[in-house]
Amino acid sequence: MITGSSKFRSIQHLLRDRAGNFGILTALAIPVLAAAAGVAVDVSNMAVSDSQLQEATDAAALATATALANGSATTANAQQLAADFVTGQMANYLAGDANATSALKAGTTVTVTQTTDSSGNPSYSVVVNASYAMPVNGMTRMLGVSTMNVGASSTSVSGNDASAQAQNNPLSMYFVLDRSGSMDEATDTVNAQQPTTTAPCGNNNKKTCTVTNYYTKMQSLKIATANLAAQLNSADPNSMYVRTGADSYNSNAQTPTAMAWGTSGVTSYVNNLTASGTTNSAPAFTAAVTALTKASTTQGLTNEQLQHKNKNGRTDISRYIVFMTDGDNNVANADTTTRAQCDIARNQGITVYTIAFMAPANGQALLKYCATTAADYFTPQNAADLFKAFSTIALQAQKKMTLLTK
């Protein structure tokens, strides 16, 4: 028979027993830790999304202000133009997410302010605001949060008055692009236009399976170049200020496409590239430097300066080389010759952007050396990163052409 005092001691012993506390605390902590991890991932994703959207609104504001100034757009359709431009710039990043794209388009607003100087010349201030709700992961939803707001704003000023025109700087840009065999390798970015494809199932060539379809490096390069060209075209729709040319290389330089007004020649050239062979960047980079520095028959001007003078009356042009590789040079003295040409470009005031696209250490070292500044050196590790790098380059060039404020 248990006495009253025995019962009391048994209850006291039970209250003092800590044997199950760890299990209870662990069970309580797991959901909290999972939710915290989910929030950390989503906050990181939101930071990247904010950066992408900021670049898109910057480009849209530039494009809309420029279009208003040159008469290819009106205040009535500025809203549609900017919204289409923002969603177009974000298309690859959103990877076919129709809901996010629709929300972004609906969440893009434009405010246009027109002023006129004493001579009657109009100028335009364009403010583009864009936002959309980014879905969060399942762990974050445990906290009752289903979306995070991504937003950005940009202002661009352009017009036909003297101050705006002074910012409309002409440029000449030359692309030096790797077309070696490794450019046929797949990235880890899913093809937004065709996310799946069919392939033989294992060793059974008679049966096919549905598999994820990833962009190859070459496909990524073609899309990135087209995006860059579209941004330049938005700033110069009448091909009055932009000249471009290109050369590609494997063990040798391909026949280049000559410098020409606008971007159509370069985009056509890049779209026809195929991947094969080994890598030697020297001849193609040399061709770029020669094209941008070749002297004209007019004393004191380069050929590019003369071309711009005859077209737009300007000789104070900006010159760029966009240099991309995904590998190492494997031809004797190729690195040495390329570095020497990079030195010439630097001394001649040419801005060299370099993109080491999933490149190994030696390729990265060469392109890091050739970049004009650390900010001009990019190391994309997938197709999405490559799109962003080319878009950033285009945006920097656009900033040289028009006045941008935030």
N, C-alpha and C positions, 0 to 999 in steps of 0.2 A: 504494500500500500504506500502510495506516494503522499508524503505530508505536504502541508501548505508551504513550508519553508523550502522543501525540495522543488516544488513547482516554481517558486520564485527564483531559485538558483538556476533552474533550467532555462527560464526566460532570459535571465541575465547573460548566460553563456551564449544563447542564440544571438542576442544583440551585439555581443562582443566579437562574434565570428566574422572575419573578413575574407574568408576563403573564396567567395563568389564575386567579390567586388570588381576584380580585374575584368572578368567576363562581362559584367553588367556595364562597366564603364566603356569597354571596347565596343559593345553593341550600340551604346549611345553615341560614341565618337565616330564610328564608321560613316554614317550618313553626313555628319558635319564635315569630315575630312573630304569625302567625295564631292560634296557641294562646293567646298573651297577650291578643290582641284579644278572643278568645272568652271568656276568663276575665273580662275587664273587663265585657263585656256581661252575663254571667251573674251576676256579683257585684252589678251595678246592679239586675238583675231580682230577685235574691234580697232586696235591701234593700227594694224595693217590696213584694214578697210578704210579707216579715216584718211590714211596717207594716200591710198589709191583714189579715194573720192576727192581729196584736195587737188591732186594732179588733174583729175577730170574736170573739176570746176574751173581751175586755172586755165586749162586749154579751152573750155567752152566760153569763158568770159573773153579771152583773147579773140577767138574765132567770131563771136557775135559782134564785138566792138569793131573788128576789122571789116566784117561784112556790112555793117551799118555805114561805116565811113566810106567804103568804096561803092556803095549803092546796090550791092547784090542782096541786101536784106532791108526790111523796113521795120519800124517799131511794132507794126502789127504782127509780124511773124517772128520777131526776136525770141519770144517765149518758146515757140515750137523748135526753132533752130537750136537754142541752148539745151533744151531738154533732150533733143535727138543726139546732140553732141555728147552730153554727159553719159547717156545710156550707151552710146556707141563706144566711148572710151572705157566704160566699165564692163562691156559685154564679155570679154575674155575672163576677167576676174570673177564675175558672177557665174561663169561657166554654164550658161543656159538656164539659170534659175528664173523662170518666167514670172513668178510671184514677186521676187526681189526687184527684177527689172521693171515690172509694172509699177511697183510702189515707188521706185526711184524716179521714174518719169513723172508720176503724179506729185512727187515731193520736190520737184525742181521748179523754182520760181525765178523770174528775171525782172529786174527793175532797170529801166532805161531813162537816163536824164540827158536831154539834148541842150547844148548851149551854142551860141553863135557869136563869133568875134566881130570886131568893128568892120571887117571887110565882108561880112555875111557868110563866112565859112563855118560850117557846123562841126562840132565835135561831140562825142558821145561817151558817157560814163555808164558802164554796164555792170550791174551787181547780180551775180548768180549765186543762189542758195540752193543746196541740194541735201536731201536726207532720205533715209529709208530705215525700216526696222530690220535688224539682223537677227535671225532666229538663233537661239542659244542651244547648247547641248543638253542632253537629258539630266546630267548631274546638276547643272545650274537650275534647271526647272524644278528641282527638289526644293528650292528656296521660294518658289512661287513666281519666278521671273521667266517670262516666255520669250522676250526679245530685248535687244539693246539698240538704242538709237545711234546711227552713224550719220554724221552731218559735216558739211564743209561749206565755206563761203569764199568767194573771190570777186575782186573788182578789177576791171580793165578799162582804160581810157584810150580812145583813138579818135582820129578825125582828120580833116583836111586842113586844119590850121597849121601855122608854122611850128608850134611846139610839138604837136603830135607827129607831124611829118618828119621832124628831126629824129624821132625814135624809129622811123620806118627804115631800118638799116638793111641793105642788101647782103646776101650771103652766097657763098659757093661751098658746096659740101661734096666730099668724095668718099665713097664706101669701099673699104678693103675687106673682103669677106672670104672666109674659109669654105672650100667646097671639097675637102678631102673625104675619103671613104667613111670616116667615123661620123660624119654629119648625117648618115643614114640611121644611126643608132636612136633608139627610143628614149624620150625623157620620161619623167614620172608624172607628167601633166596630162590629164584625160582630154582627148579631142572633143571640144565643146560641140562641134557640128555633127560628129559621128562617134558617140561615146563607146559603142561596142562594135565588134567585127567578128568574123568567123575565122577559125584556124583549125588545122588537124588536131584531133584529140590524142595527145601523147604520141605514140609511134604508129597509131592507126590512121593511115592516110585516107582511108575510105570513109571515115566518120569525121564530121566537123563539130566543133563546140563554139559557143558564144563566149568571147573573151573581151576584156577591157581594151579599148583602142587608145593608145597614147600617141601624142604628137611626136614625130621624129625631130631631131635637131634642125634638119633642113626645112621641114614644114614650119617649125617655130620661127626660123629666120625669115621666111617669106611673109608670115603674118606680121612679125615685128616691123619689118621694113615697110609693109603696106600701111601699118598704123602710123609710123613716123611720117610717111609721105602724106597721109591724110591730114595730119596736124600742120605740116608746112603748107599744104594747099589751102587750108582754112585761113591762114595768115596772108597768103598770096594767091588768091583765086584766079588772077589774070596772068600769072607767071611773069610778073614784072621785076621781081626782086630775088627770086630763088633760082640758082643753077645747081645741078647735081650731075655726078658721074660715078662710075663704079668699075672695079676690077675684082675678080675672084681668083683664087689660087688653090692648087694642090701642090704637086712637085714643081709646077711652073705656073706662071700667070696666064690666065685666059685672056683672049682678046677683049679689051675693055669696051665699055660703052662711053663714048666721049661726053665731056661736059656739055650740057644742054639746058635750056630754060625749062623750069618746072620739074616734075618728078616722074612723069610717065615713062621716060626712057629707063630710069633706074628700076622702077617697079617691074617693068616688062623683063628687064635683064635678070633680076633676081628670081622672078617666077619661073624662068627657064633654066635655072641652075640644077645640076644633078651632082650627086656626091660620088667621088672616086679618087683613088690614088693616095699619095702621101702628102707631106706638108712642107712648104717653103714660102714664107710670107714676103721675102725680100723683094722679088721682082714687082709684085703688085703694089707693095707699099711705096716703092721707088716711083712707080707710075703715078701714084696719087700725089706725091710731093712735086713731081715734074709738072703735072697738070695744073697745080695750084700756084706754082712759082714761075712758070715759063714766061720769059720776057716777050712783050709785044714789039711790033715795029715802031710803036710810038715811044719815044724816049721817056724813061722814068716810070713806065706803067707795065704791069704784068698783063698777060693776055686776058686774065679774068677781070682785072680792073678795067681794061679797055672795053670788054663786052658789056660790063655794067654801065660804064660811062655812055656808051652808045644807046643803051636801052632805057636807063632810068636817070642818067646824068650824075651818077655817084661813083666815086673811086674809093671811098672809105669803107671797103667791104670787109665782112667777117669771113674767115676761111676755116673750114672744119675737115678733119678726117675721122671717119667712124671705122675703127679697126677691130675686127672680130675673129677669134679663133676658138676651136674646141680642143686643140692638141698642142703638141710640141713640134717645133721645126726639127726635121730629121734629115736635112740636107746640109752638107758642110758649109760653115760660115754664114748660114742663113740668119742666125741670131745676131751675129756681129754686124752684118750688112744692114739688117732691119734697125738695129739700135743707132747706127750711124745716120740713117735716114730720119729717124725720130729726132735726133739732135738737130738736123737741118730744119725739120718742120718747126721745132721749138724756137730756133734762132730766127726763123722767118715770121714768127707770130701766128702760126697756124695752131688752132686748138685741136688736140688729138684726144678723142674719146676712145677708150679701149674696153672691149667686152670679152672677158675670159669665160666663155660659155661652157660650164662643166669641164673646164680644162685642167690638166695635171699641173704639177708644181712648176716645171720649166716654162710652160706656156703662160702661167700666171705671172711669173717673174718678168718675162719679156714685156707683157702688156702693162704691168705695173710701172715698168721703167718708161715705156713710151707715152703713158698718159700725161697730159700737160700738168694736171694737179691730181692729188689723191681723190678729189671729188669727181674727177673725170674717168675714174677706173671702176668698172663694174665686174662682179663675179657671179652672174646668175647660175643657179644650180638646177633650174627647171625652166620649162617654157614660160610659165607665168612670170618668173623673174626676168626673163629675157624681154617679154613684152613691156614690163615696167621700165627696164633700162633704156630701151629705144624710145619709149614715151617720154622719159625724163630728158633725154638728149634733145628730142624735138621741142620740148617745153623750154629748155634753155635757149635754143635757137630762136624760138618765138619771142622770148623775152627781149632778145636783142633787136627784134623787128618792130615790136610795139611796146608801149608803156604799160607796165603791169604794177598794180598796187594791191595791198591786202588790208 
